[in-house]
């Protein structure tokens, strides 16, 4: 349809000075008669608001050029490397083309979305690029991926997206069963949740933006694109206020700030339509004021609008579509969980408003604020989510007595007010950070609760917990200490609160490597009258003793805690995992695998299931399984954990990156070195984009690359990987961190493999020194390995006396920390035997080598054939020198049999 430029200019001039409500009503009325004119006019108004240079100051020729755009005229045009082939869709945001590209003989297809508004200044252009980069982080099977972006010669911005083939989701469900419709909505919510975790909201969710595909199920289109052209984060643009009023939230219609809660509203509307076959509201030609009144009044419950619908569906829709964003679901994950609970006929979390529910929702008031306020939103997200977990505990405190109720209310209300004071959309402005939010809370605690020590203790505990969760333990420790002091000043018998403060303080001390202080604190607390929560003190005590190297004592504490803890307590999975970790650190991988398997089972029995906890425990289980030779099971569990995290977080997420690295380590154990390197490098690419590359995760990534290359025999790449990991580790980690010892040992190993034994001595000495410092006089597996490698290098340098000394030290440590069923013990004895023989102690060397043979035979897992052959050849060499023909023939036969089996 041709647009008269004069008509466009006239209407634009009329509406440019109008308020948001007047514009929305005028555009809605115009859409009925001239939808194309309404669309162009809305785009001009949005661009007018989003730029510093008003469009009414543009020359008439530029405006006419804008108005004369016709989609079909661009078919055959080049957009970057892409050729526009045909139009496949039109929408309020622009025109979608199928596009093809061919480079180096490889043909590709994509969807090009030409956004129907020009960018008129540099600031707007920078904003477009910034937004496109944010959207490019989204990587989820349920989201159409943004692959590239650019501008046409005329200045028109365009986005290159995956070419998704499918049919739009029918608003009425398309004849599918209720179970199928609910399942589809749950999967759509999963995709929305993945984007929200990347701080990206959609803001235009509707059935037309969902394609049903044969292989991927529902796929969301236009995720976040409605923000690309809107520079003003604080104002809802015309684009999102009028084009799809049936799905627009009340805050969008009012032109108020939008957030992730906006998407929750649209999900509720879509669910209502899918369930009943009709929209929740019939706006017709209603004015904006009337539309808002109907939303405030509430929709007819689905159970009354459709026959045979479960009543829980009423509660889910009501919560998702609540007029107040604070009272909607806290997250799209929670919405999806309720849908799956409905499908499985389990209780849903949607329930009538309560004091505790209002608190948790208010704490999560702005889970996602869009781009300019991203850091502020992240601050509120972090604090809100963590404090929400405290809400149930505060309710328990509240219910004990009237006085406790007042104190609990004072604590939580103060924190609530502090968060609101630092709200990124409020008076504090868009630059509030986590530190700002916490500082505001701490300041208010010190002033407003000065005469309420019990409430002050509760509040300080919550803020300390947030610091600890952010790994800011230096800030957490004084807050825990202040909370404990306040509780003592109150003279309160609140043992449950005291236990929480003490256990939190001990945990932070442990993270700061102040292990003796943590144990002393816990021992003193346990000497008091034992509260019902006594087991909560055993948990940090056990983990701290394990960190001290006192594995048996620590494991006993954890087992005791397991016996005392309630059967349905979420901490049980953590305790089982900690015991598994202790077994791992001592090299007892079969036992570790057993405990990790129990931890997975415990995590899966909790309702609702904490999928992140399950994924993390699966990774631990897989690691132990790979060490015991159960590589197939290990790889399956690692892949399962990775798939879970991609589904939860998408690819561009720290947890997903960790899973890629963990999978790479397991692939190393499986001998899949090239695949391991590929996965590690993929993780490096993700990490570089996420953090800039200077992170602890990047240390592990480079370490994985180094190990895989070392096993493959590529010493150059191995040394590069270990060296890069060490450079980052030395910047980020304390001097005696065990990872520094591990990396130095790995670098030395590559040098030894290259025959540069002299150069290996320095990193080996550094490795030993760190392991010795953190062992605190206890037997150390790390010391044993570093000592054995030192003995090997010294022997090859001809310094046999020193080699024997280090070898004896290695054996002494290894005999204490490794069992006779662990073949690594035999490997360390083998190094000692070779040092003894080089120094002329042939009989002692023979005895050590025979012991090695017995250890290998008793190993609980298969010993690498090459290592067994080395031991046999060593014994053959000894018996040849001794002239013991009988023994020589016997061991030659053993070697022949083993070699034949290999071929």
Secondary structure, DSSP 4 states (H G I P E B T S, - for coil): ----HHHHHHHHHHHHTS-HHHHHHHHHHHHHH-HHHHHHHHHHHHHHHHSSS-GGGS-HHHHHHHHT--GGGGTT-EETTEEEEEEEEEETTEEEEEEEEEETTEEEEEEEEEEEEE--SHHHHHHHHHHHHHHHT---TTBPPEEEEEE-TTSEEEEEE-----EEPPTT-TT--HHHHHHHHHHHHHHHHHHHHTT---S---GGGEEEETTTEEEE-STTGGGTT---TTS--HHHHHTTGGG--HHHHTT----HHHHHHHHHHHHHHHHHSS-S---TT--HHHHHHHHHH-PPPHHHHSTT--HHHHHHHHHHT-SSGGGS-S-HHHHHHHHHHHHTTPPPS-----HHHHHHHHHTTTS---GGGHHHHHHHHHHHHHHHTTHHHHHHHHHH-HHHHHHHHHHHHHHHHHHHHT-TTSTT-TT--HHHHHHHHHHHHHHHTTT-HHHHHHHHHHHHHHHHHTT-HHHHHHHHHHHHHHHHHHT---HHHHHHHHHHHHHHHHHTT-HHHHHHHHHHHHTSPPPTTTHHHHHHHHHHHHHTT-HHHHHHHHHHHHHHS-TT-THHHHHHHHHHHHHHHTT-HHHHHHHHHHHHHHHHHSSS--HHHHHHHHHHHHHHHHHTT-HHHHHHHHHHHHHHHHHHH-SSSHHHHHHHHHHHHHHHHTT-HHHHHHHHHHHHHHHHHHH-S-SHHHHHHHHHHHHHHHHHT-HHHHHHHHHHHHHHHHHHS-TT-HHHHHHHHHHHHHHHHTT-HHHHHHHHHHHHHHHHHHHTTS--HHHHHHHHHHHHHHHHTT-HHHHHHHHHHHHHHHHHHS-TT-HHHHHHHHHHHHHHHHTT-HHHHHHHHHHHHHHHHH-SSPPPHHHHHHHHHHHHHHHHHHT-HHHHHHHHHHHHHHHHHH-
